[in-house]
Amino acid sequence: MSSFQIEGGRRLSGSITPQGAKNEALQVICAVLLTPKTVTISNLPDILDVNNLINLLGDMGVDIKRESAHSCTFTADKINMDYLQSEDFYRKSAALRGSVMIVGPLVARFGRAIIPKPGGDKIGRRRLDTHFIGIQKLGAEFHYDPVAKRYEIEAKKLTGCYMLLDEASVTGTANILMAAVMAEGTTTIYNAACEPYLQQLCKMLNAMGANISGVGSNLLVIEGVSKLNGCDHRILPDMIEVGSFIGMAAMTASEITIKDVAYHELGIIPDSFRRLGIQLEQRGDDIFIPHQKNYTIESFIDGSIMTIADAPWPGLTPDLLSVFLVIATKAKGSVLIHQKMFESRLFFVDKLIDMGAQIILCDPHRATVIGQGNHLHLRASTMSSPDIRAGIALLIAAMAAEGTSIIHNIDQIDRGYQDIEKRLNALGANIKRI
């Protein structure tokens, strides 16, 4: 298992371009199963989770041609449904949480699907009820085998209906949406997720011949069609990587430009960084972060302590809470970080405390950060990455620390960040893979 060795205290300079969005890629790759026609997807991130999903589809019988490291054509005209019964499928799909989104397309097109309990980050319980209840309402039947730990889904016919989702789950909305596009009649999904990546999936499906209206809102209306065609689709830049680079620049007092960020798709993210006192400016479709000796956390208008909390889009994405937490340690002032969705995502703060940060973990969902500004001199440390987002937060902390740090279990970081050490070293970092 690989580790990172990071020499801290180095300033970055230059420009960096974010990779394609991981979360969008997992959705649109699953959508190729809806048609026997060829689909071309570009700006794919070359990361573990995405490559593992592509390989899984190849094992299922999808003809895949790599046009480049970031572009693929998919032709799902010869799907081997028997492969879903195999031990190889069980093992590979169980290790990848994004594999759950093959259920909607397979049930829509073939009337059945099998999926084990999926894996992914160990950040708390991530239930699948929203996925399954929504697809059940369309007419599918679910059976859970507790011995094999897998779900078996069948549907002789899918019929459109009205549904109110119990939570605005992004992957749940995507899965239901992909089942509904080929259901008979009209499906209305209220309290649907409306993240830019979900909007991108809708645009892709409409380009394939689907009939989805309400894109960008939490009320989607889908008129079912009997078949879908191929299309060309380009993935958005990864907003989580954009936010991670802003955090790195702030923590290391660096001046960098983040290129081609799709600024108008970032929502509240830039202003959320500004609330922590970080200067950034839009230059065309780029973000420029100037060198800052220090940054000060704002307070609310009434003078009370700032709270940074995640929320369904257009609120702040939970995937950036770990980055906000680590950069708050070097700000002036205090902030409450409230991670509402996952009960284990803040447990990496003990590693930051060991490095010298002043953080009070209030409970599994809340942490109070007492920012020390330039009085904070983070100590180098040896630590392990528990999940993708905590991993990048620890990398940011190590880059700002005095001395040389080691981060183990960096496979977690590789799942979401493409060639991260090479790209950061090009800006002046000193990160070695060992």
N, C-alpha and C positions, 0 to 999 in steps of 0.2 A: 504494500500500500504506500502511495507516494505522500510526501510532505512538502511544505514550503518553508524555505529559510529566508527570512526577510530582514534586511538591514534597514532599520528605522531612521527617521530624521532626514530623509532625502526629499528635496522639493521636486515637484514635477513641472514640466513646461512642454508646450507644444499642443497638438490637436489629436483627438481620438474620435473614432466613429463607432457608435453603438452597433452591436450585432442585431440580427433580426429577433423579433420577440418570441421567446420560448413559449409563453402561454398561448399565443395565437397559433404558433406552429403546431402544437399538439392537437388543437381543434381542427385546423384545416387539413392536416394530414389524415385524420380519421374520416373527414368528409369525402375523401376520394373513393371510399368504399360504396358510396351511394350510386355510382355510375360505372358502366363498363367502358365508357369513353376515356380518352386521355386527358389528364389534368396536369398542368405544369405549375409548380410552386417555386418562386424565387425569393431570395434574401433569407433562406433558411439558416438558422444558427447551427454551426458545426459543433454541437455539444452532445453529451452522453444521452440525456433524456430523449432528445429529438432523434438521434441516430438509432437508439434502441427501438423506438417506435417504428421508424422506417424499416429496420431489419425485421421487426415482428410482422409488419404488413407483407414484406417480401416472403417470409416463411408461410404466410397465409395464401400465397399464390398471386399477389399483386406484382405485375411486371414493372420494375423500377429501373430507370436509367438516370445515372448521375451525369447531368450536364456539366456540373462543376461542384466545388465543395459546398456551394450555397444554392444550387438549383437542381431540381429533380423533376422528372416526368413519371407519373403513376398511371398505370392502366390496370384496373381491377376487373378484368373480363373473365378471369378463371380462378375464382375464389375456391379454395379447398376447405369446405366447412368441416370435413372430418378432422382436419388438423386441430380444431378447437377442442377435441376430445383427448389430445395427446399430452403426455407429461411435459414435453418440450414447451408447448404453448402455455401450460399452467405455470411453469417455472418463470418464463420470460415475462408474461403479462402480470404475474403477481408482483414482480419487482418494479413495475412501472405504473404509477398511479394514473397517468394519462391514458392508459389502455382502456379504462372504463368507458371512454367516449367512442369505442367501437360498437357499443351496444345499440345505440340509436340507429346508426347506418345499417347494421346487419339485420336488425329486426325490421326496419323499413323495407329493405330490399329482398331479404331471404326469409323473413318470418321467424327467425330464431337466432339466438346468440348464447354463448357461454362465457362467463368471466369469473376468475377467482377474486377473492378479496384483494384489491390492489394495494401496492406498496407506496413508496414515496418518502417524503420527509417524516421524521418522527417528531411531530410538533403538536401532538394531541390527537384526539379522536376526530376523524373526518368522515362523517356519516354519508351514506349514499341514498338516504331515504328520498330526498328531493328528486334525484334521477329516476328512481324506480317507481315512485308514486305517480310522477308525471307520465311515464311511458305506460304504466298500468292503466291510467285513465284513457289512453288512446286505444286500449284493447289488448295489451300484452299481459301474459300471466308469468309470474316470477315464482321460482322454486329455489330455496336455499338448501344445499346439501351440507350439513354441519360437519360431516366426517371429511368430505373432500374439500370443504371450505370454498365452495364455488356457487355462483348463481347461474341458474338455467332459465332462459327467457324464451317464450314462444308466443306467436301471434298469428292466427289464421288471417286476421284482417285488422288493420289499424283504421280507426275512425276519428275524425276531428272532434274536438269538444272544447269547452271553456274550462280553464284551470287557473287557480290562484296559488302560486308557489308559496310554501311555508317560509322559504328564505330565498333571497336573490342570489342563488348559487350560480357562479359563472359556468363551471363545467356541467352542472345540472341543467341550466338553461340550454347550453350547447347540445347536450345529449338529447333532450326532449325536442328541441328544434329540428335536429337532424332526423328524428323519427317522424315528426309531424309533416315535413315537407312532402312526403309521399303517402300520407294518410288520406283517406277519402273524406272530402268535405273541408270545413273550416275549423281551424284550431286557434284559440285565443289564449295567450299566455300572459297573465297579469302578475306583477311583481317579478318580471323577468330581469335578469342582469342586463346592464346596458354598457359595460366596459367597451373601450375602443376595439379590443380584440374580438368581442362578441359581435360588434358591428361589422368587423371585417369578415367574420364567418357568414353573416347574413348577406353581405355584398357578394361574396364568393358564390353562395348558394343561388342567389338571384341571377348571377351571371351564368350559372349552370342550367337555369330554366325554372327555378323555384319562384314562388310568388309570396314574398314576405313583405309586409308593410309595418310601419311603426319603428323602423330601425333607428336606434339611438334613444328610444324611450323604454319605459318599463312595461309597455303594453304592445306585445307582438301579435300580429294577426297573420296566419299562414293559410293560404288556399292550397290544398293538396294538389299535386300533379302526379301523373302516372310514371314519368321517367325524367331523368336528368341527363344533361350532356356534359361534355368536358369544358374546360376554361383555362385561362392563364391567371394566376393570382400572385401578387407580391405582398410579402409580410411587412408589417410596420416595424420601425426600430423598437428596441426593447426599452420601455419606460423605466423598468427596474434598474437596468444597467445605466441609463442616463442619470437616475438618482444616485446610484452608487458612485459614479464619477464626480458628481457635484460634492458628495460627502468626502471623497478622497482629497479633492482640491481644498476644501475648507480645513480639514484636519491637518494637512501638511503645509498650509499657508502657501499654496501653489497657484500659478496662473495658467489656466488651460482653456482650450476651446473644444467643446463637444459638437461634432459636426452632424448635420442631417438628422435632427432629433424628432422630426414631425411635431414641432412645438405645439401646434393647436390641438394635438391629441394628448397632451400631457395633463390637461385638466388643472387640478388644484396643486399639483406637485411643485411647480416653481414657487408659488406663493407660500407654500408650507415651509420651504427652505428659507425664504425671506423672513418668516416669523421667528426663525432661530438666529436671525441677524446676518445671514449669508447673502452677500451681494452676487447677483447674477443678472446678465442682460441678454435679451434676445437680439441676435444679429442675423436677420433673414431667417433661415431655418436652423441656425446654430445657436448654442448657448455659450457665452463667454463668462468665465469666472475669474475675476481679478485677484491678485495677491492681497490677502487680508492678514494683518498682524493679529487681529482678534475679531470676534463677533459676539454680539450681545442678544440674548433671548428677549423677545418682546414680552410684555405682560398684557393681559386683557384690558379693555378700556377702563374698567373699574379698579384696576391695579392688582387683580388677583393673578395667581400663578398660571402661566400658560399650560394648556393641555393639548397634546398631539394625540389624536385617536384615529383609528381606522374606521371606515364606513363603506357601504356599497357605493359604487360609482354613481354620481360624480364626486363622492367623498374620497378620502385618501386611501390608496391601496394598502392592505396589510403587509404586503411583501416588502415595503420600504420602512416599516416601523423599526426594524433592527438597525438600519442605517441611521435613522433619526436619533435613536438612542445613543449610539456610539459618538456621533458628532456633537451631541449635547454635552458630553463630558468635558469638552474643551471650550465650550461657550461660557460667557459670563451670565450668571443667573440660573434659575431653576425651572424645570419643566416636568410635568407628569406625562409619561408615555403610557397610553392605555391601549393595549392589544386585546381587542374584544373577541376575536374569532377563535384563536387557538390557545389552549391553556398551557402549552409547554414552550412557546416560542421565546419567552423572556428568560429561560433558565440558563442562557449563556452569560448572563450578567456577572455571575460569580467570577468568570475569567477576567472581565474588565475590572472588577473590584481588586483582584489579585495584582492587576497592572497599576493600580493606584487611583482608579476612578472612584468618585463618591456617588454611589447609587444605593437607594433603599428599595429592595424588592418588596413591595407592599403585599402582593398576593400573586398567583399565577398569571394574572392579566395586567397588573399595573406596576410600574417602576417609577420612582421619583429620582431624577438626576439633578444633582447639585453641581452645576457647571463651575469649574475653577478658572476658566480662561487660561491665560499664559502661566498661571501658577501651577497648572497641571503638567507634570512631567511623567508621562506614562512609562512604566518599566517594561523592558522586554520580558517575554514569557514563553513558556512551552505549553501549548494547548491543543485541543482537538475540535474539529468542526462538527457540530451536531446536525446541522441542516444547511441548505444552500444559502439562505439569507443571513443566518447567524455567521456562517463561514465568511461571507464577504465583509460583514461588520467587523469580525476579528481581524481580517486582513487589513482593513482600514486602520484599526487600532495599532496593529503591528507596524504599519508604515509610518505612523506618527510617533511611535515609542522610541526611547533612547536605547540603543543596543540592538542585538540580533535576536529575533523571535523565531520560534518553530511552530507551524500549524500542521498537525497530523490530520488524517482522514480527508484529504483535499479532493477525493473523488466526489464528495458532496458539492464542493465548489465547481468542479468540472461539469457536474450535471446541468448547471445553469449559466456558466460563464466560459466563453470560448477563448482559448489561448490567453487567459487573463494575464499570466506573468509576462509573456512576450510583449503584449500590447502595453502593459504598464512600464516595463523596462525601456520601451522605446521612448517613454516620456521622462525617463530619468530614475525610475525606481530600481531597486536591486533585490530581485526576488529570484531565488533558485529553486528548482524542483529537484528534490533529493529522494 
